[in-house]
């Protein structure tokens, strides 16, 4: 008589195995979900950094001692109406010099976070809400820091002389800067007898400063870097003994 020594699983053992498999699968799913969420979070943070640079430039980019990268605001003089303005001209703006961001294509994928939710552009920050909480990237401490800055300067001639009371009215100082609507404004002032002059309410960016000595139509032109919340200064030296 043959003996059958093969043993199978009891019902209780099968139930325990199924429960164990379920626990392992649940832990694996949670870990995978956490990894995916972390990757989405990091991707969104990196894209927010790129968007901030596109909007207002990289504050660490300098040439010959002056900041040279001011992004969209530096060229246009205002924030874009929507983020699409970083990749496409908002409407015939002559001062627009984009695209300011290149990680997106014509489908504007840079306007949405990793959860496919549109970024929210504010006056001083840009936010992602797709994760269920808010991820903020501040690109400016205030609107005034972007759009209302000052420039102080003084003028002397080649001999180091200021214009004085006689020649100060012969000088005209002009500042050309983007007006926020795709064009430019030009404002003028006259220096005092010591050659001092100033401009206020200037947006960040590289603007054109022109000084005209009217009797002889002598002109000097400078590119002036206007940084946010900085004591922007310039000295103008005419290459002749005018005063």
C-alpha positions in Angstrom: 0.0 0.0 0.0 1.5 3.3 -1.1 1.7 6.2 1.3 1.0 9.8 0.0 3.2 12.2 2.0 2.5 15.3 -0.2 1.2 18.1 1.9 -0.7 21.2 0.6 -1.5 24.6 2.1 -4.3 24.8 4.6 -6.9 27.4 4.2 -5.5 29.4 7.0 -2.0 29.4 5.4 -3.4 30.5 2.1 -5.2 33.4 3.8 -2.0 34.4 5.6 0.0 34.3 2.3 -2.6 36.5 0.5 -2.6 39.0 3.4 1.2 39.1 3.3 1.2 39.7 -0.4 -1.3 42.5 0.0 0.7 44.2 2.7 3.9 44.0 0.6 2.0 45.4 -2.5 0.5 48.2 -0.4 3.9 49.2 0.9 5.4 49.1 -2.6 2.6 51.3 -4.0 3.0 53.8 -1.2 6.7 54.0 -1.7 6.3 54.3 -5.5 3.7 57.0 -5.0 6.0 58.9 -2.6 8.9 58.7 -5.1 6.7 60.0 -8.0 5.4 62.8 -5.8 9.0 63.8 -4.8 10.1 63.8 -8.5 7.1 66.0 -9.4 7.9 68.3 -6.6 11.6 68.7 -7.5 10.7 69.2 -11.2 8.2 71.9 -10.3 10.7 73.7 -8.1 13.3 73.7 -10.9 10.8 75.0 -13.4 9.8 77.7 -11.0 13.4 78.8 -10.8 13.7 78.9 -14.6 10.5 80.9 -14.8 11.8 83.4 -12.3 14.9 83.9 -14.3 12.9 84.3 -17.5 10.7 87.0 -15.8 13.4 89.1 -14.1 16.7 87.7 -15.2 19.6 86.0 -13.3 21.0 88.4 -10.7 24.3 86.7 -10.8 25.1 87.4 -14.5 27.5 90.4 -14.7 29.6 91.9 -17.5 32.3 94.5 -16.7 31.0 94.9 -13.2 27.4 95.6 -14.1 24.4 93.2 -14.1 23.3 92.4 -17.6 20.5 89.9 -17.3 17.0 91.2 -16.5 14.7 88.9 -18.4 11.3 89.9 -19.7 10.8 92.8 -17.3 14.1 94.3 -18.2 13.2 94.4 -21.9 9.5 95.3 -21.6 9.3 97.3 -18.4 6.4 95.2 -16.9 5.5 91.7 -16.1 3.9 89.7 -19.0 0.1 89.6 -19.1 0.4 85.7 -19.0 3.3 83.3 -18.9 2.9 82.7 -22.6 4.5 86.1 -23.0 7.8 84.5 -22.1 7.8 82.4 -25.2 5.6 84.5 -27.7 5.5 88.2 -28.2 2.3 89.4 -26.4 1.3 91.6 -29.4 3.8 93.4 -31.6 6.0 94.6 -28.7 9.1 96.3 -30.2 11.0 96.0 -27.0 10.3 92.2 -26.6 13.5 90.2 -27.1 12.4 86.7 -26.3 11.9 83.8 -26.0 13.0 84.1 -22.5 12.5 80.4 -21.7 13.4 77.5 -23.9 12.4 74.4 -21.9 8.9 74.7 -23.3 7.8 74.4 -26.9 4.8 75.8 -28.7 2.5 73.7 -26.5 3.5 76.0 -23.6 4.2 73.1 -21.2 6.2 75.4 -19.0 3.0 77.2 -18.0 1.9 74.1 -16.0 3.4 72.3 -13.1 4.3 68.6 -12.9 0.6 67.8 -11.9 -0.6 69.6 -15.1 -2.1 72.5 -13.2 -1.4 76.0 -14.5 1.1 78.2 -12.5 -0.3 81.3 -10.9 1.6 84.5 -11.7 1.5 87.2 -9.0 3.0 90.6 -8.7 6.1 89.3 -6.9 6.0 85.5 -7.0 4.9 82.6 -9.1 3.1 79.6 -7.5 2.3 75.9 -8.1 -0.9 74.4 -6.5 -1.0 71.0 -8.3 0.4 69.1 -5.4 -2.5 70.0 -3.1 -0.3 72.6 -1.3 1.3 75.8 -2.6 4.8 75.9 -3.8 5.9 79.6 -4.1 8.9 81.1 -5.9 9.5 84.8 -5.0 11.2 86.7 -7.9 11.0 90.2 -6.3 10.6 91.5 -2.8 8.1 94.1 -4.1 6.6 95.6 -7.3 8.6 98.8 -6.7 11.8 96.9 -6.7 11.1 95.9 -10.3 9.4 99.0 -11.7 10.3 102.0 -9.6 14.1 102.5 -9.1 16.3 105.5 -9.0 19.5 106.6 -10.9 21.8 109.3 -9.6 24.6 110.8 -11.7 26.9 113.8 -12.2 28.6 115.4 -15.2 32.1 116.8 -15.5 34.2 117.7 -18.5 37.7 116.5 -19.5 39.3 118.9 -17.1 37.2 117.7 -14.2 35.0 120.8 -14.1 31.3 120.8 -13.2 29.0 122.9 -15.4 28.4 125.6 -12.8 25.6 128.2 -13.0 26.7 129.3 -16.5 26.7 126.0 -18.3 24.2 123.9 -16.4 21.3 125.0 -18.6 23.2 124.0 -21.7 23.0 120.4 -20.7 20.1 118.0 -21.3 20.1 114.5 -19.8 17.8 112.0 -21.4 16.8 108.5 -20.3 15.2 106.0 -22.7 13.5 103.0 -21.1 10.8 100.5 -21.9 7.3 101.7 -21.0 5.6 98.4 -20.1 3.5 98.2 -23.2 6.0 97.2 -25.8 7.4 100.7 -26.6 9.7 103.2 -25.0 9.6 106.4 -22.9 12.2 109.1 -23.0 12.4 111.5 -20.1 14.7 114.5 -19.7 16.2 116.6 -17.0 18.8 119.4 -16.5 21.6 119.0 -14.0 22.3 121.4 -11.2 25.4 123.6 -11.1 27.5 120.8 -9.6 26.5 118.5 -12.5 24.2 116.3 -10.4 21.0 114.8 -11.9 18.6 112.0 -11.1 15.8 109.9 -12.5 13.1 108.0 -10.6 10.5 105.4 -11.3 12.7 103.4 -13.6 12.1 99.7 -14.3 15.0 97.3 -14.0 17.1 96.7 -17.1 19.7 98.1 -19.4 18.6 101.6 -20.5 20.0 104.3 -22.7 21.3 107.5 -21.1 22.2 110.4 -23.4 23.7 113.7 -22.4 23.6 116.6 -24.9 25.7 119.8 -24.7 23.5 122.1 -26.6 25.7 124.9 -27.9 28.0 122.5 -29.9 25.5 119.6 -30.1 28.1 117.4 -28.4 26.6 114.1 -27.2 27.6 111.2 -25.1 25.6 108.0 -24.8 25.8 105.3 -22.1 24.1 102.0 -21.5 23.0 102.1 -17.8 22.2 99.0 -15.8 19.4 99.6 -13.4 19.3 96.9 -10.7 16.4 96.4 -8.2 16.7 98.0 -4.8 20.2 99.3 -5.5 21.9 102.7 -5.3 22.3 103.1 -9.1 24.9 105.7 -9.9 26.8 106.9 -13.0 29.4 109.5 -13.7 29.5 111.2 -17.1 32.8 112.5 -18.5 32.7 114.7 -21.6 35.9 114.1 -23.6 36.5 117.9 -24.0 37.0 121.0 -21.9 33.5 122.4 -22.1 33.1 124.3 -18.9 
